[in-house]
Amino acid sequence: MEKQSVPEIFGSLVFDDRVMRARLSADVYQSLRKTIDENVRLDESVAEAVASEMRDWAVEHGATHFTHWFQPLTGVTAEKHDSFITPSPDGGVIMEFSGKELIKGEPDASSFPSGGLRATFEARGYTAWDPTSYAFIKDHTLCIPTAFCSYSGDALDKKTPLLRSMEALNIQAKRVLKLFGKEVKYVRTSVGPEQEYFLIDKEMFEKRPDLVYTGRTLFGAMPPKGQELDDHYFGVIKPRVSAFMEDLNTELWKLGILAKTEHNEVAPAQHELAPIYSTTNVATDNNQLTMEIMQKVARKHGMVCLLHEKPFAGVNGSGKHNNWSMATDTGTNLLSPGETPYENAQFLLFLCAVIQAVDDYQDLLRLSVATAGNDHRLGANEAPPAIISVFLGEELTAILEAIKTDSPYEGKEKVIMKLGVSTLPRFSRDTTDRNRTSPFAFTGNKFEFRSLGSSNSIACCNIMLNAAVAESLKQYADRLEGASDFEAALHDLIKETITKHERILFDGNGYGQEWVEEATKVRGLSNLKTTADAMPRLLDPKNMEMLMAHKVFTESEIHSRCEIMLENYCKSVNIEGHTMVEMVRKNYLPAIEEYLFGLAQATSLMKSVSAHVKCNYEISTMERLSELTDAILEKVEILETALEDIKGHSDIIETSAAVRDDLLPKMEDLRKSVDEAEMLTSEKCWPFPSYGKLLFSVY
């Protein structure tokens, strides 16, 4: 069978604009487009027509079921499948799918986390079609992207507040653009999330309970070779991995996911996939699908895809770079320098809005990427620090400094810039090197938020970023709409914003300890190192007021998310702790004892043959391993006590602090002793595959 070309397979399983334009009547199509583009309410008759064609198209492509596909607060996706079949009077079946079924579903919500938004016995939940994100076919099921809410209307998912945040930014951005004489239908944010991941052999994975239960190795001594030679980064992709990537691309392209770039990452067995960016809610859906499909395709190739932020100690962990920008319906990128002084004045105002947003709500951005897994990665000289700062590059930094001080800009022309009045120089893209240590870097026409963890839903950070920028733009519109001299007011506003928020701008080495000192003690920036430090900041009055003012969250939704995220943090670490206890008691201690017994037998036998045999290796190893087994036993008992003590806390913020301060240090202490014992114990006796086998077995 002849292999299909990429254009032939791309989007073949998506009910996208091409399909809708071809299958829907002109009136129905235009009405649906108006709903998608302008957020106009969908007419029931239109929904009925769309549902009919969507069903026929899905059945033609082999679908037998449909599902409302949504993103609950578990961090993964959810789906309940219903078949298209309906009994017919003659005893057969017909394939039916109504407009009502398309628009609304009622999945049982009782077992999804709600953070107190509903009682356990209150099971009813609703899903509502998101027509701005195309339906698609997966595993013979028509998947309809939806929002998910409770019976009382509270958002129980990540998509609902994301859509709200996008609308908040849209409203405020249009107000600002109107001041520049531009009427647009909408302003939308776009995202291109770069996805890092590890591939390891499936057989090796299944022999490691820590990987199976927690997604990361809780024990493991470093192999002789790690990433020291930098030979894996952008290296030749090995055949087994290349075959995986080829299949992965095919599956993603069928779903209309714009997978563009693939390469080896820094650590052994680590790789990256990057898409072309798309509208934020679509990009969020696509990234959830990408992670799911990565794992499915990997297993077909006898491998497992690890999406944990730090699956292996001692080598780089995996992140996800959120490339974010704003654009109008006319295609104008609001973070792209323009051709005229006036366009560049507009660019600088939107740039300042982002700078102010990051400074004012640095804690919200930090907590939006906070998880137990990402805590191991941030600030580990491989990823941005937990301190949020903005990198602009030399040229933009110099331009903002010139505006702030009313001094000549030392560019092509020496000119004191009065925005919109005198000459404003054209800006060039990529006039400076990238700063990989910056958590929030400007890269020519977008910002790259680099702090996300590999397994994070990108919805969380984009909710906070959209809302914070909307707040900056609101303040600007409120001030400029009443100005008698717009150009003078614009100049003063940008100058004041730069002066007030320059503390968040940093172009240096974010990995250095001197930056930590400067950021926290001199500049007064937040350094929220862990989830337990960051998440409670969601409840700060300024954060709650802003999120509620823009209708991104209700007060009860904010409290629920703080509770859910901290519960998830505590439960994740608790599972890791119990896994460590089980591995030590059932496997590590018996294995070390078995090896000690063998050494003792060998020593005794050799001594019985000759009194002159010294047995230095055997004796010294036994002595040290004996000390370690005693230490391991003592430490595992201490850990067990700590795990029991955690149960005694009733307040979730108090519990998370105890996990951070008491549980995690005891887990790390136990690991050190076990990892040392691994280096002294025979490989034949050691119960689990080593780091060397895990990291290099695929190759």
C-alpha positions in Angstrom: 0.0 0.0 0.0 1.4 3.4 -1.0 2.3 5.6 1.9 0.2 8.7 2.2 1.9 12.1 2.1 1.8 14.5 5.0 -0.7 16.9 3.4 -3.0 13.9 2.8 -3.0 12.6 6.4 -2.8 16.0 8.1 -6.0 16.6 10.0 -7.7 13.6 8.4 -9.2 12.7 11.8 -10.3 16.2 12.6 -13.7 17.9 12.0 -11.9 21.1 11.1 -12.8 24.1 9.0 -12.1 22.3 5.7 -14.6 19.6 6.6 -17.2 22.0 8.0 -17.0 24.2 4.9 -17.4 21.2 2.6 -20.2 19.4 4.5 -22.3 22.2 6.1 -24.7 24.4 4.3 -23.5 28.0 3.7 -25.9 29.4 6.4 -25.0 26.8 9.0 -21.2 27.2 8.3 -21.4 31.0 8.6 -23.4 30.8 11.8 -20.9 28.4 13.3 -18.0 30.6 12.2 -19.6 33.6 13.9 -19.8 31.5 17.1 -16.2 30.5 16.9 -14.8 33.9 15.9 -17.0 36.3 17.8 -18.3 34.3 20.7 -21.9 34.6 19.5 -24.4 32.1 21.1 -25.0 29.0 18.9 -28.6 28.5 17.6 -30.1 25.1 18.4 -31.0 24.4 14.7 -27.4 25.1 13.8 -26.2 22.7 16.5 -28.6 20.0 15.1 -27.2 20.4 11.6 -23.6 20.3 12.8 -24.3 17.2 14.9 -25.8 15.4 12.0 -22.9 16.1 9.7 -20.3 15.4 12.5 -21.9 12.0 13.1 -21.9 11.0 9.4 -18.3 12.1 9.0 -17.2 10.2 12.2 -19.0 7.0 11.1 -17.5 7.2 7.7 -14.1 7.3 9.4 -14.9 4.2 11.5 -16.1 5.8 14.7 -18.7 3.9 16.7 -18.9 6.0 19.8 -18.7 9.7 20.9 -17.5 11.3 24.0 -17.4 14.7 25.6 -13.6 15.1 26.1 -12.7 17.3 29.0 -9.9 18.3 31.3 -10.8 17.9 35.0 -8.6 19.1 37.8 -6.7 15.8 37.9 -4.3 17.3 35.4 -5.2 14.7 32.7 -8.1 14.2 30.3 -11.4 12.4 30.9 -13.9 10.8 28.6 -17.1 8.7 28.9 -18.0 6.9 25.7 -21.5 6.5 24.3 -22.3 4.6 21.1 -24.1 6.2 18.2 -26.5 3.3 18.1 -30.2 3.7 18.9 -32.8 0.9 18.6 -35.1 1.1 15.6 -38.7 -0.3 15.5 -37.8 -3.2 13.3 -35.4 -4.6 15.9 -32.2 -3.2 14.3 -30.3 0.0 15.2 -29.8 3.4 13.7 -26.8 5.7 14.2 -28.0 8.9 15.9 -26.4 11.9 17.4 -28.4 15.0 18.2 -27.6 18.7 18.6 -28.4 18.4 22.3 -25.9 15.6 22.7 -23.3 17.7 20.9 -23.8 20.8 23.0 -24.3 19.2 26.5 -23.4 16.1 28.4 -23.9 14.9 32.0 -21.0 12.8 33.2 -20.9 11.7 36.8 -18.7 14.3 38.6 -18.6 12.6 42.0 -15.1 11.2 41.8 -13.3 14.2 40.3 -11.5 16.6 42.6 -13.6 19.6 43.5 -11.8 21.2 46.4 -15.0 21.6 48.3 -17.1 23.0 45.5 -19.6 20.1 46.0 -20.2 17.3 48.5 -19.3 13.7 47.6 -22.9 12.7 47.2 -23.5 15.6 44.7 -22.7 13.7 41.6 -24.2 15.7 38.7 -21.8 17.5 36.4 -22.1 19.1 33.0 -19.9 19.2 29.9 -20.4 22.0 27.4 -19.1 21.9 23.8 -16.2 24.3 23.0 -16.8 25.0 19.3 -13.5 26.9 19.1 -11.6 23.6 19.4 -12.3 21.1 16.7 -13.7 17.7 17.3 -11.5 14.7 16.4 -11.5 10.9 16.2 -9.4 8.9 18.6 -9.6 5.1 19.0 -12.8 4.9 16.9 -14.4 7.5 19.1 -15.6 11.0 18.2 -14.1 13.3 20.8 -15.8 16.6 21.4 -13.7 19.1 23.3 -15.8 20.5 26.2 -15.8 22.5 29.4 -16.8 20.8 32.6 -18.8 22.4 35.4 -20.8 21.3 38.5 -24.6 21.4 39.0 -24.2 24.8 40.5 -22.2 26.2 37.6 -18.7 26.1 39.3 -15.8 25.3 36.9 -14.5 21.8 37.7 -11.9 21.9 34.9 -9.0 23.7 33.4 -10.6 24.8 30.2 -13.4 27.0 31.6 -11.1 29.4 33.4 -8.7 29.3 30.4 -11.5 30.4 28.1 -12.5 33.1 30.6 -9.0 34.4 30.8 -8.7 34.6 27.0 -11.9 36.6 26.9 -10.7 38.9 29.6 -7.6 39.7 27.6 -9.6 40.1 24.4 -11.8 42.7 26.0 -9.0 44.8 27.4 -6.7 44.5 24.4 -9.4 45.7 22.0 -9.9 48.7 24.3 -6.2 49.6 24.0 -6.1 49.0 20.2 -9.1 51.3 19.7 -7.0 54.1 21.2 -4.5 53.5 18.4 -7.4 53.8 15.9 -7.7 50.0 15.3 -11.0 48.2 15.4 -10.6 44.4 15.4 -13.0 41.5 15.9 -10.9 39.9 18.5 -7.4 39.5 20.1 -6.4 36.0 20.9 -3.3 34.6 22.6 -1.4 31.9 20.9 0.9 29.2 22.3 3.5 26.8 21.0 4.5 24.4 23.9 7.8 22.6 23.4 7.6 19.2 25.1 10.5 17.3 26.7 10.3 13.7 27.6 12.4 10.5 28.3 12.1 7.2 26.5 13.2 4.0 28.4 12.9 0.3 27.7 9.5 -1.0 28.7 10.9 -4.2 30.2 13.3 -2.1 32.4 10.4 0.2 33.4 8.2 -2.7 34.6 11.0 -3.9 36.9 11.1 -0.5 38.8 8.1 -0.1 41.2 9.1 3.6 41.8 8.7 4.4 38.1 5.5 2.4 37.9 3.9 4.1 40.9 5.4 7.6 40.9 6.9 8.2 37.4 10.4 8.9 38.9 13.2 6.8 40.3 13.3 7.2 44.1 16.6 5.4 44.3 19.5 4.9 42.0 23.3 5.5 41.9 24.7 7.5 39.0 26.3 5.5 36.2 29.9 6.1 35.1 28.6 8.2 32.2 25.7 10.6 32.3 25.5 13.8 30.3 29.0 15.1 31.0 30.2 14.9 27.3 27.2 16.8 26.0 27.1 14.2 23.2 23.4 13.4 23.3 22.1 17.0 22.8 21.1 17.3 19.1 23.0 14.1 18.4 22.1 11.5 15.8 18.7 10.0 16.6 19.0 6.3 17.1 17.0 4.0 14.9 14.6 2.8 17.6 13.8 6.3 18.7 13.6 7.5 15.1 11.0 4.9 14.4 9.0 6.0 17.4 9.2 9.7 16.3 8.0 8.8 12.8 5.0 7.0 14.1 4.3 9.7 16.7 4.4 12.4 14.0 2.0 10.5 11.8 -0.5 10.1 14.7 -0.2 13.7 15.7 -0.6 15.0 12.1 -3.8 12.9 11.7 -5.2 14.9 14.6 -4.1 18.2 13.1 -1.4 18.7 15.7 1.4 20.8 14.1 4.4 18.7 15.3 7.3 20.5 13.7 10.7 19.9 15.4 12.2 16.8 17.1 15.6 16.2 18.5 17.7 14.6 21.3 17.8 16.7 24.5 20.6 17.1 27.0 20.2 14.0 29.2 20.7 10.4 27.9 17.3 9.0 26.7 15.8 12.5 26.7 14.1 14.1 23.7 12.0 17.0 22.7 9.1 17.7 20.3 8.0 21.2 19.4 4.8 22.3 17.5 3.9 25.4 15.6 1.9 27.6 17.9 -1.9 27.9 17.7 -4.7 29.5 19.7 -4.2 28.9 23.4 -7.2 26.7 24.1 -6.5 24.6 21.0 -2.8 24.4 21.9 -3.8 23.2 25.4 -6.1 20.5 24.0 -3.4 19.5 21.5 -0.7 19.3 24.2 -2.8 17.0 26.3 -3.3 14.8 23.3 0.4 14.9 22.5 1.3 13.6 25.9 -1.3 10.8 25.7 -0.2 9.8 22.2 3.5 9.9 23.1 2.8 7.3 25.8 0.7 5.1 23.5 3.1 5.1 20.6 6.1 4.5 22.9 4.6 1.2 24.2 4.0 0.0 20.6 7.8 0.3 20.2 8.6 -1.5 23.4 9.4 1.7 25.3 7.8 3.9 27.9 7.6 7.6 27.7 8.3 9.3 31.0 6.8 12.8 31.4 7.8 13.3 35.0 9.8 16.5 35.6 12.7 14.7 37.2 12.7 10.9 36.6 16.4 10.6 37.2 18.5 12.3 39.8 21.8 13.7 38.6 20.8 14.4 35.0 18.6 17.1 33.5 14.8 16.9 34.1 12.1 17.6 31.6 10.3 20.9 31.1 7.9 22.4 28.7 8.5 25.9 27.1 5.3 27.9 26.7 5.9 30.3 23.8 3.1 32.9 24.2 2.0 35.8 22.0 -1.0 38.0 21.3 -2.5 38.5 17.8 -5.6 40.1 16.2 -8.0 38.5 13.8 -6.2 40.4 11.0 -3.0 38.5 11.8 -1.2 41.3 13.6 1.2 40.0 16.3 1.0 42.6 19.1 4.4 41.5 20.4 6.1 42.0 17.0 7.9 45.3 16.4 6.2 47.3 13.6 7.2 49.3 10.5 6.3 52.8 11.8 7.0 54.8 14.9 3.3 54.6 15.8 3.2 50.8 15.5 6.3 50.6 17.6 4.7 52.8 20.3 1.8 50.3 20.3 4.3 47.4 20.5 6.1 49.0 23.5 2.8 49.5 25.3 1.9 45.8 24.9 5.4 44.9 25.9 5.1 47.0 29.0 1.8 45.3 29.8 3.5 42.0 29.9 6.4 43.3 32.0 4.1 44.8 34.5 1.9 41.7 34.6 4.9 39.4 35.4 6.1 41.8 38.1 2.7 42.4 39.7 1.8 38.7 39.6 5.1 36.8 39.7 3.7 34.7 42.5 0.7 33.6 40.3 3.0 32.6 37.5 5.2 30.7 39.9 2.3 28.8 41.5 0.9 28.0 38.0 3.8 25.7 37.4 4.1 24.3 40.9 4.0 20.6 41.4 5.8 18.0 43.5 7.7 16.9 40.4 8.6 20.4 39.1 10.0 21.3 42.6 12.9 18.9 41.9 13.7 20.6 38.6 13.3 24.4 39.1 16.6 26.0 40.1 18.7 22.9 39.6 21.1 24.5 37.1 19.2 22.8 34.2 16.0 24.9 34.3 15.0 28.4 35.2 15.2 29.3 38.9 12.0 29.5 41.0 12.5 33.3 41.0 10.5 34.8 38.1 12.2 37.5 36.0 12.0 38.8 32.4 14.7 38.8 29.8 14.4 41.3 27.0 17.8 41.3 25.3 20.3 44.2 24.8 18.4 46.3 22.3 15.0 46.4 24.0 16.6 46.9 27.4 18.6 49.8 26.0 15.4 51.4 24.3 13.4 51.1 27.6 16.3 52.6 29.5 16.5 55.5 27.1 12.7 56.1 27.4 12.9 55.9 31.2 15.7 58.5 31.5 14.7 60.7 28.5 18.2 60.2 27.2 19.3 59.5 23.6 19.0 56.0 22.4 22.4 54.9 21.2 21.1 53.0 18.2 21.3 53.8 14.5 20.0 57.3 15.3 20.7 59.2 18.5 17.3 60.5 19.4 15.3 61.3 22.5 12.2 59.3 21.9 8.8 60.9 22.5 6.4 58.1 21.6 4.2 58.8 18.6 5.7 62.3 18.2 9.4 62.0 17.2 11.2 59.2 15.4 11.0 55.9 17.1 13.7 53.5 15.7 12.7 50.2 14.1 13.5 47.2 16.2 15.1 44.1 14.8 14.3 40.6 15.9 16.9 38.4 17.6 19.5 41.1 18.1 20.8 39.4 21.2 21.6 35.9 22.3 19.0 33.8 24.1 19.2 33.5 27.9 18.4 29.9 28.7 18.5 30.6 32.4 15.6 33.1 32.3 12.2 31.8 33.2 10.4 34.4 31.0 12.3 35.5 27.9 11.4 37.7 25.0 12.4 35.9 21.8 11.7 38.3 18.9 7.9 38.3 18.7 6.8 36.2 21.7 7.6 35.4 25.3 8.9 32.0 26.2 7.8 30.9 29.7 10.3 28.2 30.5 9.4 27.2 34.0 6.6 24.7 33.2 7.2 21.0 34.1 7.0 18.3 31.4 3.7 16.9 32.8 2.0 20.2 33.5 -1.2 21.2 31.7 -0.3 24.4 29.9 -3.8 25.7 30.8 -2.7 26.8 34.3 0.1 29.1 33.4 -1.8 30.6 30.5 -4.8 31.3 32.7 -2.6 33.4 35.0 -0.6 35.0 32.2 -3.7 36.0 30.3 -5.4 37.4 33.4 -2.4 39.3 34.6 -1.8 40.9 31.2 -5.5 41.7 30.9 -5.2 43.6 34.2 -2.3 45.7 32.9 -4.1 46.5 29.8 -7.2 47.5 31.7 -5.2 49.9 33.8 -3.7 51.4 30.6 -7.1 51.7 28.9 -8.7 53.4 31.9 -5.9 55.9 32.0 -5.5 56.6 28.3 -9.2 56.8 27.4 -9.6 59.9 29.4 -6.3 61.6 28.3 -6.6 65.0 26.6 -3.2 64.5 24.9 -3.0 60.8 24.0 0.6 60.8 22.8 2.0 62.6 25.8 0.0 60.4 28.1 1.2 57.3 26.3 4.8 58.4 26.7 4.4 59.1 30.4 2.6 55.8 31.0 5.4 53.8 29.3 8.1 55.7 31.2 6.3 55.2 34.5 5.8 51.5 33.9 9.4 50.9 33.0 10.6 52.8 36.1 8.2 51.0 38.4 8.8 47.5 37.1 12.4 47.5 36.0 13.2 45.3 39.0 11.7 42.3 37.1 14.1 42.8 34.2 17.2 40.6 34.3 19.5 39.6 31.5 22.2 37.8 33.5 22.9 34.3 34.8 19.8 33.1 36.6 21.7 30.0 37.9 24.2 32.0 40.0 23.8 32.3 43.8 24.5 36.0 43.4 21.3 36.4 41.5 19.3 34.8 44.3 20.8 37.3 46.7 20.2 40.3 44.4 16.7 39.2 43.5 15.4 38.6 47.0 17.4 41.1 49.1 17.9 44.0 46.7 15.1 43.8 44.2 12.5 42.3 46.6 11.4 39.5 44.2 9.7 36.3 45.4 11.7 33.1 45.7 8.9 30.5 46.2 11.1 27.3 46.1 8.4 24.7 46.5 4.7 24.1 45.9 4.1 24.4 49.6 5.6 27.9 49.5 3.9 29.0 46.2 0.4 27.6 46.2 -1.0 29.4 49.3 -0.2 32.7 47.5 -3.2 32.1 45.3 -5.3 33.2 48.3 -3.5 36.6 48.7 -6.1 39.3 48.5 -4.5 41.1 45.5 -4.5 37.9 43.5 -8.0 36.9 44.3 -9.3 40.4 43.6 -7.7 40.5 40.2 -8.8 37.0 39.1 -12.4 37.7 40.3 -12.5 41.2 38.7 -11.8 39.7 35.3 -14.3 36.8 36.0 -11.6 34.2 35.5 -12.5 32.5 38.8 -15.1 32.9 41.4 -14.0 33.1 45.0 -15.0 29.5 45.7 -13.2 28.3 42.6 -10.0 30.0 43.8 -10.2 28.3 47.2 -11.0 25.0 45.6 -7.9 25.1 43.3 -5.6 26.0 46.2 -6.9 23.0 48.1 -6.8 20.6 45.1 -3.2 21.5 44.1 -1.9 21.2 47.7 -3.7 17.9 48.2 -2.2 16.7 45.0 1.3 17.7 46.2 0.8 16.0 49.5 -0.6 12.8 48.0 2.1 12.6 45.4 4.9 12.8 48.0 3.0 10.5 50.3 2.8 7.8 47.5 6.5 8.3 46.9 7.2 7.8 50.7 5.2 4.6 50.9 6.8 3.3 47.7 10.3 3.9 49.2 9.3 2.0 52.4 8.0 -1.0 50.4 11.0 -1.1 48.1 13.4 -1.0 51.1 11.7 -3.6 53.2 10.7 -6.0 50.5 13.7 -5.7 48.1 16.7 -3.6 49.1 17.3 -4.9 52.6 16.8 -8.6 51.7 19.1 -8.1 48.6 21.9 -6.5 50.7 21.4 -9.3 53.3 21.7 -11.9 50.6 24.9 -10.4 49.3 26.3 -10.1 52.9 25.5 -13.7 53.5 27.4 -14.7 50.3 30.4 -12.6 51.4 30.4 -14.1 54.8 30.3 -17.7 53.4 33.1 -16.9 51.0 35.2 -15.3 53.8 34.6 -18.2 56.1 35.5 -20.7 53.4 38.7 -18.9 52.4 39.8 -18.5 56.0 39.3 -22.2 56.6 41.6 -23.0 53.7 44.4 -20.7 54.8 44.9 -18.6 57.8 47.0 -16.3 55.7 44.2 -15.2 53.5 43.4 -11.6 54.4 40.0 -11.1 52.7 40.3 -7.3 52.8 37.7 -6.8 50.2 35.2 -9.1 51.7 35.6 -7.9 55.3 35.7 -4.1 54.5 32.6 -4.5 52.3 30.8 -6.5 54.9 31.6 -3.9 57.6 30.4 -1.0 55.5 27.3 -2.8 54.2 26.4 -3.9 57.7 26.7 -0.2 58.8 24.5 0.8 55.9 21.8 -1.8 56.5 21.6 -0.6 60.1 21.3 3.0 58.9 18.8 2.0 56.2 16.6 0.2 58.7 16.8 3.2 61.1 15.9 5.7 58.4 13.1 3.6 56.9 11.5 3.4 60.4 11.9 7.2 60.8 10.2 7.7 57.4 7.4 5.4 58.4 6.8 7.4 61.5 6.8 10.6 59.5 4.3 9.2 57.0 2.0 8.4 60.0 2.5 11.8 61.5 1.4 13.5 58.3 -2.0 11.9 58.7 -2.5 13.9 61.9 -2.6 17.3 60.1 -6.1 18.5 59.2 -5.3 21.8 57.5 -4.0 21.3 54.0 -1.5 24.3 54.1 -0.1 22.9 57.4 0.1 19.5 55.9 2.0 20.7 52.8 4.5 22.5 55.0 5.1 19.3 56.9 5.6 17.4 53.7 8.1 20.0 52.6 10.0 20.3 55.9 9.7 16.8 57.4 8.8 14.2 54.9 11.0 15.1 51.8 14.2 15.5 53.8 13.8 12.1 55.4 13.1 10.5 52.0 16.3 12.1 50.6 18.3 10.9 53.6 17.1 7.3 53.1 17.9 7.4 49.4 21.6 8.4 50.1 22.2 5.3 52.2 20.5 2.9 49.7 22.4 4.5 46.7 25.7 4.0 48.5 24.8 0.4 49.2 24.0 -0.1 45.5 27.7 0.7 44.7 28.9 -1.9 47.1 26.5 -4.7 46.2 26.8 -7.2 43.4 24.7 -6.4 40.4 23.4 -10.0 40.4 22.0 -9.4 43.9 20.6 -5.9 43.3 16.8 -6.2 42.8 16.2 -3.4 40.2 17.7 -2.2 36.9 20.5 0.4 37.5 20.5 3.9 36.1 23.0 2.8 33.5 20.5 0.2 32.1 17.6 2.5 32.4 19.3 5.5 30.6 21.1 3.5 27.9 19.0 0.4 27.2 17.0 2.0 24.4 20.3 2.5 22.5 
